[in-house]
Amino acid sequence: MLTRFTQMNINVRPKEDGSYIVFHKASARYETMDFTAEFGWNTTRLDDGSTLSESAIPDSEMARWYAHWLKPYNIGSENWFDQIEEMMEEIKGELYQYADRKLTDDEMWACSNLEDMYDLLERAKEYAEAYR
């Protein structure tokens, strides 16, 4: 299982209880902070279902001190491999439309970028295959 993170604006609250990675503006560092959907940042749900919320940080203070949080997505490694292969096929299709004809400068630039992307995806596919 691979985990991917998406940067979320600090004003957008997580939808689920948990520990999240937040970016502290002043120190320019990431740190972990607990969150509950009921009480917000710096609150924790205990195993018995009760919540520790005495140290809750209001949204306005979070926005003052923190820039963003990272939303995790768990993705099976086989999905990465398949998705990379799919992107590579799409690039092949794009390149095929330019085959066997004289290209404009813009088209040559586009082809060059597509070929570079294809090469990068080929390398990524090798890594993804190791986790398959």
C-alpha positions in Angstrom: 0.0 0.0 0.0 1.3 3.4 -1.0 0.3 6.7 0.6 0.0 9.9 -1.4 -0.5 13.3 0.2 -2.4 16.3 -1.2 -1.8 19.7 0.2 -5.0 21.2 1.6 -5.6 24.8 2.6 -5.7 25.1 6.4 -9.2 26.6 6.2 -10.5 23.4 4.7 -11.1 21.0 7.6 -10.5 17.2 7.4 -13.7 15.2 7.3 -12.5 12.4 9.6 -10.9 12.2 13.0 -7.2 11.5 13.0 -3.6 12.7 13.1 -2.7 15.0 10.2 0.6 16.6 9.1 0.4 20.4 9.2 2.9 23.0 8.0 3.9 25.6 10.7 4.6 29.0 9.0 7.0 30.4 11.5 9.3 27.4 11.8 8.8 26.4 8.2 8.4 22.8 9.4 5.9 20.0 9.3 4.4 18.6 12.5 1.6 16.3 13.4 -1.6 17.5 15.0 -4.7 15.6 16.1 -8.1 16.5 14.7 -11.7 15.5 15.5 -14.6 16.4 13.2 -16.6 17.4 16.2 -14.2 19.8 17.9 -11.5 20.6 15.3 -7.7 20.9 15.5 -5.6 19.8 18.5 -8.4 17.6 19.9 -8.3 13.8 20.3 -10.9 11.0 20.3 -10.1 8.4 22.9 -10.7 4.7 22.5 -13.9 4.9 24.7 -15.3 7.5 22.3 -14.8 10.5 24.6 -13.0 13.5 23.3 -10.2 15.6 24.7 -11.0 19.0 23.5 -9.7 21.4 26.2 -6.8 22.4 24.0 -8.7 22.9 20.8 -7.3 25.5 18.5 -9.8 27.8 16.8 -9.8 27.9 13.0 -8.7 31.6 13.0 -5.6 30.7 15.0 -4.9 27.7 12.8 -4.9 30.0 9.8 -2.6 32.4 11.5 0.0 29.9 12.4 -0.4 27.1 9.9 -0.3 27.3 6.1 -1.7 23.9 5.1 -2.2 20.3 6.0 -1.6 17.1 4.1 -4.5 14.9 3.2 -3.5 11.2 2.9 -4.7 8.9 0.2 -3.9 5.2 0.4 -3.4 3.6 -3.0 -2.6 0.0 -3.8 0.8 -0.3 -5.5 -0.8 -2.2 -8.4 -2.9 0.9 -9.1 0.2 3.0 -9.6 1.6 0.5 -12.1 -1.6 0.4 -14.0 -2.1 4.1 -14.0 1.4 4.7 -15.2 0.9 2.2 -18.0 -2.3 4.0 -19.0 -0.6 7.4 -19.1 2.1 5.9 -21.2 -0.4 4.6 -23.7 -2.1 8.0 -23.9 1.2 9.6 -24.7 1.9 7.1 -27.4 -1.5 8.0 -28.9 -0.7 11.7 -28.7 2.7 11.1 -30.4 1.1 9.0 -33.1 -1.0 11.9 -34.4 2.3 13.7 -35.2 3.9 10.8 -37.0 4.9 10.9 -40.7 4.3 14.6 -41.3 6.2 17.9 -41.2 5.8 19.5 -37.8 5.5 23.1 -36.8 7.9 24.5 -34.2 5.1 24.3 -31.6 4.3 20.7 -32.5 8.0 19.8 -32.3 8.1 21.4 -28.8 5.0 19.5 -27.8 6.4 16.2 -29.1 9.6 16.8 -27.2 7.7 17.4 -24.0 5.6 14.3 -24.5 8.7 12.2 -25.2 10.4 13.5 -22.0 7.2 12.7 -20.0 7.1 9.2 -21.5 10.8 8.7 -20.4 10.0 9.8 -16.9 6.9 7.6 -16.7 9.0 4.7 -17.9 11.3 5.2 -15.0 8.4 5.5 -12.6 6.9 2.3 -14.0 10.1 0.5 -13.0 9.7 1.7 -9.4 6.0 0.8 -9.3 6.7 -2.6 -10.7 9.0 -3.4 -7.7 6.0 -2.9 -5.4 3.6 -4.9 -7.5 
